[in-house]
Amino acid sequence: MNSLTRERRARKILAVLETLYPDATCSLNYETTVQLLVATILSAQCTDERVNRVTPALFARLPDAISLAMADRQELESLIRSTGFFRNKAKNIQGACQKIVSDFQGLVPQTMEELLELPGVARKTANVVLAHGYGIIEGITVDTHVKRLSNRWELTQSDNPLKIERDLMPMIPQADWENFSIRTIYHGRAICKARSPKCRICQLAYFCPAASKYLNANSNEQ
């Protein structure tokens, strides 16, 4: 494992992830690209499971960009309160939808540059929307799981999402950028947890410098 270059390690990890999670896809529930955008904004500092419990009532009441743009702010805040940071999220959702209505004919834009003009939208959200809303692979989505695992795999040494994305992109084929993100997220949830990673049963342990250190440090435990 230690003799592998970062690029070769990344390709090995990608191959194992494809085997472990062949059907992995975006965990957020949505019917339209606007709803995907909103759900992704809500997912910041919140689990997808929680977001999926909130969005049915939200989208039943405010299903599209126009209704979200014109919504009563207090009602919107109430509908999304349990996702955390609800005031800022409501402000961003409404601001994004107002700009979508005024500048993009009510349609979520299909370019990275235009998406980044929307309030509350950074590259993470834009990558999700482009990949799952339009099938456009523009970059690698870096959430907390991708950040943690990429550092444990020593594919990056950065805590900055943009720098992590730039480090990963040359090592992963572009067609697999979003698949790599989604499968890494699945693995982070199931095995490579922030606390108490399950290194002993991890099928990526051989390629993971952090797993080697963890297993050596805990070799005397039962």
N, C-alpha and C positions, 0 to 999 in steps of 0.2 A: 504493500500500500504506500509506504513512504517514498518509494522510487517513482511513483506516478507523478507526472506533471499535473498542474491544476486542470488543464484542458482534458487530459485523459481521465482524471478522476471525475470531472463533471460529466463526461460521456458515459462512464461506468454507472454513475449514480442515476443519470437519466434513464438508462436501460433498465435498471432494477425498479425504479419508480414506475415505469411503463408496465412492467410485469405485475407489480403489487397493486396498482390502481388503474387498470385498463379503462374503466368506465368513469373515471373522475371527471366531474364537471362543476360549473359554478353552483354553489350551494344556495344562492339567493333565489327566491321565488318571484317571478315577474311575468307579465304578459306583453309589455311593450318596452321599447328602448327607454322611454321616459321613466317608466317604473324601474327599470334596471338602474338607471342613473340615480334615482332617489334612494333605492335600496342600498346601493353602494355607498352613497353619502352617509346613510344611517349606520352602516356597518363599521364606521370609524369608532374605535374604542368600544366596540360592542360585538357580540357573537352573531354569526349568521342565523343561528337558531332563534335568538331573541328578535332579530329583525323580521324573520319569517312569521313570528307571532304577532307582530305589530302591523305589517303591511296589508293583510287582508282587510281590516277595518279602514285603514288609511286609504287604500285604493278603491274601496267600495264608495267612500265619501268623496275622494278627490282623485279621479282615475287618470287625468291627463295634464298636460302642461298648462292649459288655460285655467282649469279649475284650481290647480296648485298655485298658479301665479296670482289668482284673484282671491285666494282663501283668506279667511280671517286668521291672523297670525296666532291668536290665542288658541283657536280651535286646532290649528296645525300643531302647535306645541303640545297640546293635550293628547293628540293622537300618537305622537312619537315620544312622549315623555320617558317611557321606560327604556329607551335606547341610550339614555345618557346624553349630556351636553345638548339637551333638546332645544334650548333657545338659539344657540349658534347654528345647529343643524337646520332648524326651521327657517332661520334667516337665509342660510345658503341655499336651501331647497327652493324657497320662494324667489330669491334673487336669480338663481339659475333658470328657473322656469319662466320668469319674466323676460329674461334675455332671449331664451329660446323662442318665446312668442313674438317678441319685438324684432329680433334680428335674424331668426332662422325659420320663420313661417310655422312655428309650432313643432318643428322637427329637431331632434337632438343632432347636432352637427357630427360629421363623419371624419373629421381630421383632428389630429392631436392639437394643432395650433388653435383651432376654434374651440375645442373642448376646454382648453386651459384658460380661455377667456371667461368661462362661466364661474360665478362665485362658488367657492367650496370645492372646486375640482382641481386636483393636482394629478401628477402622472399616474399614480396608483389607480385612481378612479377612472381616468381617461383610458388607461390600458384595458381595464375590465369592460368598459362600455364598448370600446372599439372591437375587442376580441369576441365578446359574447353577444353584443348587439348587432354588429356588422360583419363579423368574420375577418376583421382587419388586424393583423398581428403587427403592432407598432413597437412594442417593448415588452419588458418583463415586469409583471405586477409584483411589487415588493411590499408584503404586509409583515406583521410581527413574526409569523412562522418562517417566511422566506428569509427574513433578516437573521433570525436565530440559527436556522439550519445552515444557511450559506456560510456563516461564520464558524459553526462547528465543523463543517466540511472543509474549512479553510479555502473556500473559493473566493473569499473576500476577507478583508480585515477592517472593514468600515462599518460604522453604525448609521451612516447616512444613506437613506433609501435610494437617492439618485446615484450616488457613487456605487452602491451595491449593484444596481441595475446595469450601470456601465461596465462593471467588472464581469458580470455574468453574461452579458450579451455576446461577446466574442467566443465564449466557450460552449454555447448552446446553439444548435441550428435554429434559425429564425422561425421556421415552421413549428418548432417545439417550445417556443418561448412561453406561451400562455399555458400549455400543457405542463411544462416544468413547474410553473408557479402553482397551479392547481394541485398537482400531485405532491409537491412539497408541502403545501398547506394540509392536505389529507394526512401526510406522514407526521407532520408536526402535531396534529390533533391526536393521532392514534398512538404514536410510539415516541417520537422525539420531543417530549413535553418540556416546557420551560423548567419545571422542577421534576426531579426524579425521572430522567429519561430511561426508557426501557432498553438499554444498550444490549443486555444479554439476549434478547429475542429479536433485536433489530437486524434485518437482512442487509442493511447498509453498513453495519459496524466495521466490516473489513476495510471499507473505503473511507472511514471517518476517523480523522486524527483525534477528535474529542472523545469518541467511544473508546479508543485505545487507552487514553489517559484515564478515563472513568473506570474502565474495567481493571486496569492495573492498580488503581488506587483502592478499589473495593475487592481485590482478589481474595482476601481472607474472609469475606462475608459469606454466609451460607446462602 
